[in-house]
Amino acid sequence: MQPDTGASIGAGLREPSVTSASSPPKGLAGLARPLAIGAIIAVGAYAVLAMLSDGEAVLTAVSAIPGSLVGLALLASTGNFVLRGLRWDHYLRALDVKVPWVDRWLVFLAGFSMSLTPGKVGELLKPGLLHDRYGTSVPAVSSVVVAERITDLLGVAFLLGVGALADSSVALVAGIVWLGVGAALAVMLSPALGKLVVRIVRRLPKGDKLGDVVEGLLNTLRALSKPAVMVPALGLSVAAWGLQCVSLWLVAMGVQGCELNLLESILAYVGPLLAGAAALVPGGVGVAEATMAGLVARLGDVPLTDGSAITAIVRGLTLWWAVLVGVLALGAYFLRKPRA
């Protein structure tokens, strides 16, 4: 018998139908498409980078980077996962979602397996997993996933503003990002603007059901936007993505002649991250790599070969490490017997 769990704030929201994720073969098989598409794009993107920057020279540059620095960069990247996991846990507690801590963390990490979906929308797998096993409110947990993406954007936008101090030419881009963030926050925080958005959605073809979902998400997101909830979440987000920037900085330190400082590393990481997200390609693959390699080469005053080597290692330690952890966590979740 499953425990009686749920979310007090999300309990009154309408429950949409949920595709069962209880079967291991079905759940793991669902990863095949995004992983395959992402892998194909990645192979193509890395092949193009190799051709543009001399593939043999890139491999030589990669092998020259000290393993100790790569290990520290991997530790920093893993720290990003831990901080974002604490934010996930913080949000679930704020909505009184009661799930055993092991499964809370396994489901959070399992979301990384969907990093290769555009905009990480595949992370909406998480509400389905928790609902299927513990009967939690799908709208409530979905709002947590949306809140995660919002605080990710806020944290990265803040870091982009900091990174802009290293290159004034990106100040305009940072300003546009902040305008977009401000508009999203206004809709989320203002009941009047929220109602306007819901009315617009309802006027779309077959928009009544979607309007209900948007209205429920906005209501719960306002609960997650209270200062006592939002401020710690935002702090964790900035720190988490800052650690990814440190990963790039550490790897760049291993390339002889690279003059990339920490401030420039922030710009060289979050700029491509936003570019990849805006392109709506799986995991930002291709767009992020090309942008990062060019920025690292320009800001670090190194050949594109070295910029590509640094990029290949950093993306391996961030995106591809996350995907691997996510697949392993998803498998562990299916293998783990739910609490009786």
C-alpha positions as CSV (number, residue, x, y, z in Angstrom):
1,M,0.0,0.0,0.0
2,Q,1.4,3.4,-1.0
3,P,1.7,6.1,1.7
4,D,-0.8,8.9,1.6
5,T,1.4,11.8,0.4
6,G,0.9,15.0,-1.5
7,A,1.3,18.7,-1.5
8,S,-1.0,20.8,0.6
9,I,-0.7,23.9,-1.6
10,G,-1.1,21.9,-4.8
11,A,-3.8,19.6,-3.5
12,G,-6.7,21.7,-4.9
13,L,-5.3,21.9,-8.4
14,R,-6.8,19.8,-11.2
15,E,-4.9,16.6,-11.7
16,P,-4.0,16.0,-15.4
17,S,-3.6,12.5,-16.6
18,V,-0.2,11.1,-16.0
19,T,1.7,8.5,-18.1
20,S,2.9,5.7,-15.9
21,A,6.6,5.6,-15.3
22,S,6.6,2.5,-13.0
23,S,7.9,0.1,-15.6
24,P,11.7,0.1,-15.9
25,P,11.8,-0.9,-19.6
26,K,9.3,1.7,-20.6
27,G,10.9,4.5,-18.6
28,L,14.4,3.7,-19.7
29,A,13.4,3.2,-23.3
30,G,11.9,6.7,-23.2
31,L,15.4,8.1,-23.0
32,A,16.5,6.5,-26.2
33,R,15.1,9.2,-28.5
34,P,16.5,12.3,-26.8
35,L,19.8,10.6,-26.1
36,A,20.2,9.4,-29.7
37,I,19.3,12.8,-31.1
38,G,21.6,14.6,-28.7
39,A,24.4,12.2,-29.4
40,I,24.1,12.6,-33.2
41,I,24.1,16.4,-33.0
42,A,27.0,16.3,-30.6
43,V,29.1,14.0,-32.9
44,G,28.4,16.4,-35.8
45,A,29.2,19.5,-33.7
46,Y,32.4,18.1,-32.3
47,A,33.4,16.9,-35.8
48,V,32.9,20.4,-37.2
49,L,34.9,21.9,-34.3
50,A,37.7,19.4,-34.9
51,M,37.8,20.3,-38.6
52,L,37.8,24.0,-38.0
53,S,40.5,23.8,-35.3
54,D,42.7,20.8,-36.4
55,G,41.3,17.7,-34.7
56,E,44.7,16.2,-34.0
57,A,45.9,19.4,-32.3
58,V,42.8,19.5,-30.2
59,L,43.4,16.0,-28.9
60,T,47.0,16.9,-28.2
61,A,45.8,20.0,-26.3
62,V,43.3,17.9,-24.3
63,S,45.9,15.4,-23.3
64,A,48.2,18.2,-22.1
65,I,45.7,19.5,-19.5
66,P,46.7,18.1,-16.0
67,G,44.4,15.4,-14.7
68,S,44.4,17.1,-11.2
69,L,42.7,20.2,-12.7
70,V,40.2,18.1,-14.5
71,G,39.5,16.3,-11.3
72,L,38.9,19.5,-9.5
73,A,36.7,20.8,-12.3
74,L,34.6,17.5,-12.1
75,L,34.3,18.1,-8.3
76,A,33.0,21.7,-8.9
77,S,30.6,20.4,-11.5
78,T,29.3,17.8,-9.1
79,G,28.9,20.5,-6.5
80,N,26.5,22.2,-8.9
81,F,24.3,19.0,-8.8
82,V,24.3,19.0,-5.0
83,L,23.3,22.7,-4.7
84,R,20.5,22.3,-7.2
85,G,19.4,19.2,-5.4
86,L,19.2,21.2,-2.2
87,R,17.0,23.8,-4.0
88,W,14.7,21.0,-5.3
89,D,14.4,19.7,-1.8
90,H,13.8,23.2,-0.5
91,Y,10.9,23.7,-2.9
92,L,9.3,20.4,-2.2
93,R,9.4,21.2,1.6
94,A,7.8,24.6,0.9
95,L,4.8,22.8,-0.8
96,D,4.7,20.1,1.9
97,V,5.4,17.3,-0.6
98,K,6.2,14.3,1.5
99,V,8.4,11.7,-0.2
100,P,11.3,9.7,1.3
101,W,14.5,11.6,0.9
102,V,16.3,8.9,-1.1
103,D,13.6,8.9,-3.8
104,R,13.4,12.8,-3.7
105,W,17.1,12.8,-4.6
106,L,16.9,10.0,-7.1
107,V,14.1,11.6,-9.0
108,F,15.9,14.9,-9.0
109,L,19.1,13.4,-10.4
110,A,17.0,11.3,-12.9
111,G,15.8,14.6,-14.3
112,F,19.4,15.1,-15.7
113,S,18.8,12.2,-18.0
114,M,16.5,14.5,-19.9
115,S,19.1,17.3,-20.3
116,L,19.2,16.6,-24.0
117,T,15.6,17.8,-24.4
118,P,15.1,21.4,-25.7
119,G,14.9,23.7,-22.7
120,K,15.1,20.7,-20.4
121,V,11.3,20.3,-20.8
122,G,11.9,16.5,-20.4
123,E,12.5,17.2,-16.7
124,L,8.7,17.2,-16.4
125,L,9.3,13.5,-16.1
126,K,9.9,14.2,-12.4
127,P,6.2,14.9,-11.4
128,G,5.1,11.7,-13.2
129,L,7.7,9.6,-11.4
130,L,6.6,10.9,-7.9
131,H,2.9,10.7,-8.7
132,D,3.1,7.2,-10.0
133,R,4.9,5.9,-6.8
134,Y,3.6,8.2,-4.1
135,G,0.5,9.9,-5.4
136,T,1.9,13.4,-5.1
137,S,0.2,16.3,-6.8
138,V,1.3,16.6,-10.4
139,P,0.5,20.3,-10.8
140,A,2.4,21.1,-7.5
141,V,5.6,19.2,-8.5
142,S,5.3,20.5,-12.0
143,S,5.4,24.0,-10.6
144,V,8.6,23.1,-8.7
145,V,10.2,22.1,-12.1
146,V,9.1,25.4,-13.6
147,A,10.4,27.3,-10.5
148,E,13.7,25.5,-10.9
149,R,14.0,26.7,-14.5
150,I,13.0,30.3,-13.5
151,T,15.6,30.4,-10.7
152,D,18.1,28.9,-13.1
153,L,17.4,31.7,-15.5
154,L,17.7,34.3,-12.8
155,G,21.0,32.9,-11.5
156,V,22.5,32.6,-15.0
157,A,21.2,36.1,-15.9
158,F,22.9,37.5,-12.7
159,L,26.1,35.8,-13.6
160,L,25.9,37.1,-17.2
161,G,25.7,40.6,-15.7
162,V,28.8,39.9,-13.7
163,G,30.6,38.4,-16.7
164,A,29.7,41.5,-18.7
165,L,32.2,43.4,-16.6
166,A,34.9,41.5,-18.5
167,D,33.5,42.5,-21.9
168,S,31.3,45.6,-22.3
169,S,30.2,44.4,-25.8
170,V,27.8,41.9,-24.2
171,A,26.2,44.5,-21.9
172,L,23.3,44.9,-24.4
173,V,22.7,41.1,-24.5
174,A,22.7,41.1,-20.7
175,G,20.2,43.9,-20.7
176,I,17.9,42.0,-23.1
177,V,18.1,38.9,-21.0
178,W,17.2,40.9,-17.9
179,L,14.2,42.5,-19.6
180,G,13.0,39.0,-20.5
181,V,13.5,37.8,-16.9
182,G,11.7,40.9,-15.6
183,A,8.7,40.2,-17.8
184,A,8.5,36.6,-16.7
185,L,8.7,37.6,-13.0
186,A,6.0,40.2,-13.6
187,V,3.6,37.6,-15.0
188,M,4.5,35.2,-12.2
189,L,4.1,37.7,-9.3
190,S,1.3,39.9,-10.5
191,P,-2.2,38.3,-10.2
192,A,-3.6,40.8,-12.7
193,L,-1.0,40.0,-15.4
194,G,-1.3,36.3,-14.6
195,K,-5.1,36.5,-15.2
196,L,-4.4,38.3,-18.5
197,V,-2.1,35.5,-19.7
198,V,-4.6,32.9,-18.7
199,R,-7.4,34.7,-20.6
200,I,-5.1,34.9,-23.7
201,V,-4.4,31.2,-23.4
202,R,-8.0,30.3,-23.1
203,R,-8.8,32.1,-26.4
204,L,-6.4,29.7,-28.2
205,P,-7.9,26.7,-30.1
206,K,-8.7,24.1,-27.4
207,G,-7.1,26.5,-24.9
208,D,-9.5,25.8,-22.0
209,K,-7.6,22.9,-20.6
210,L,-4.3,24.5,-21.1
211,G,-5.6,27.6,-19.4
212,D,-6.5,25.6,-16.4
213,V,-2.9,24.2,-16.3
214,V,-1.4,27.6,-16.7
215,E,-3.6,29.1,-14.0
216,G,-2.8,26.3,-11.5
217,L,1.0,26.7,-12.2
218,L,0.9,30.4,-11.7
219,N,-1.0,30.1,-8.4
220,T,1.5,27.6,-7.0
221,L,4.5,29.6,-8.4
222,R,3.3,32.6,-6.4
223,A,3.5,30.5,-3.3
224,L,7.1,29.6,-4.3
225,S,7.9,33.2,-4.9
226,K,7.5,34.3,-1.3
227,P,10.8,35.9,-0.1
228,A,11.4,33.1,2.5
229,V,11.3,30.5,-0.4
230,M,12.7,32.5,-3.3
231,V,15.7,34.1,-1.7
232,P,17.4,30.8,-0.6
233,A,16.5,29.2,-3.9
234,L,18.0,32.1,-5.9
235,G,21.2,32.0,-3.7
236,L,21.6,28.3,-4.4
237,S,21.1,28.8,-8.1
238,V,23.7,31.5,-8.4
239,A,26.2,29.4,-6.4
240,A,25.4,26.3,-8.4
241,W,26.0,27.9,-11.8
242,G,28.9,29.7,-10.4
243,L,30.6,26.4,-9.7
244,Q,30.1,25.4,-13.4
245,C,32.0,28.6,-14.3
246,V,34.7,27.6,-11.9
247,S,34.9,24.3,-13.7
248,L,35.8,26.1,-17.0
249,W,38.3,28.3,-15.2
250,L,40.1,25.4,-13.7
251,V,40.3,23.6,-17.0
252,A,41.6,26.7,-18.7
253,M,44.3,27.0,-16.1
254,G,45.8,23.8,-17.5
255,V,46.3,25.3,-21.0
256,Q,49.7,27.0,-21.3
257,G,49.4,30.6,-22.3
258,C,45.7,30.8,-21.6
259,E,45.0,34.1,-19.8
260,L,41.3,33.5,-19.0
261,N,40.6,34.9,-15.5
262,L,37.6,33.9,-13.3
263,L,35.5,36.9,-14.5
264,E,36.0,36.0,-18.1
265,S,35.3,32.4,-17.3
266,I,31.9,33.3,-16.1
267,L,31.1,35.1,-19.4
268,A,32.6,32.2,-21.4
269,Y,30.4,29.7,-19.6
270,V,27.0,31.4,-19.2
271,G,27.0,33.2,-22.6
272,P,27.1,29.9,-24.5
273,L,24.7,28.3,-22.0
274,L,22.1,30.9,-22.8
275,A,22.8,30.8,-26.5
276,G,22.3,27.0,-26.5
277,A,19.0,27.3,-24.6
278,A,17.7,30.1,-26.9
279,A,18.5,27.9,-29.9
280,L,16.1,25.2,-28.5
281,V,18.4,22.4,-29.7
282,P,18.9,19.3,-27.4
283,G,21.1,20.3,-24.5
284,G,22.2,23.3,-26.5
285,V,24.6,20.9,-28.3
286,G,26.5,22.5,-31.2
287,V,25.5,26.1,-30.5
288,A,27.0,26.1,-26.9
289,E,30.2,24.3,-28.0
290,A,30.8,26.7,-31.0
291,T,30.1,29.8,-28.9
292,M,32.2,28.6,-25.9
293,A,35.2,27.6,-28.1
294,G,35.1,31.0,-29.8
295,L,34.7,33.0,-26.5
296,V,37.4,31.0,-24.7
297,A,39.8,31.6,-27.6
298,R,39.1,35.3,-27.8
299,L,39.0,36.1,-24.1
300,G,41.9,33.8,-23.2
301,D,44.0,34.9,-26.1
302,V,44.7,31.4,-27.3
303,P,44.2,29.6,-30.6
304,L,40.8,28.1,-31.5
305,T,42.5,24.7,-31.0
306,D,43.0,25.4,-27.3
307,G,39.5,26.9,-27.0
308,S,38.0,23.8,-28.5
309,A,40.0,21.5,-26.2
310,I,38.9,23.4,-23.2
311,T,35.3,23.4,-24.4
312,A,35.3,19.6,-25.1
313,I,36.5,18.9,-21.5
314,V,34.1,21.4,-19.9
315,R,31.1,20.1,-21.8
316,G,32.1,16.5,-20.9
317,L,32.3,17.5,-17.2
318,T,29.0,19.4,-17.2
319,L,26.4,18.3,-19.8
320,W,27.6,14.7,-20.4
321,W,28.5,14.0,-16.8
322,A,24.9,15.1,-15.9
323,V,23.3,12.9,-18.5
324,L,25.3,9.9,-17.2
325,V,24.4,10.6,-13.6
326,G,20.7,11.0,-14.6
327,V,20.6,7.7,-16.4
328,L,22.1,5.9,-13.5
329,A,19.8,7.6,-11.0
330,L,16.7,6.8,-13.1
331,G,17.8,3.1,-13.2
332,A,18.4,3.1,-9.5
333,Y,14.9,4.6,-8.9
334,F,13.2,1.9,-10.9
335,L,15.3,-0.8,-9.1
336,R,14.6,0.6,-5.7
337,K,11.5,-0.9,-4.0
338,P,9.1,1.9,-2.8
339,R,8.5,2.2,0.9
340,A,5.6,-0.1,2.0
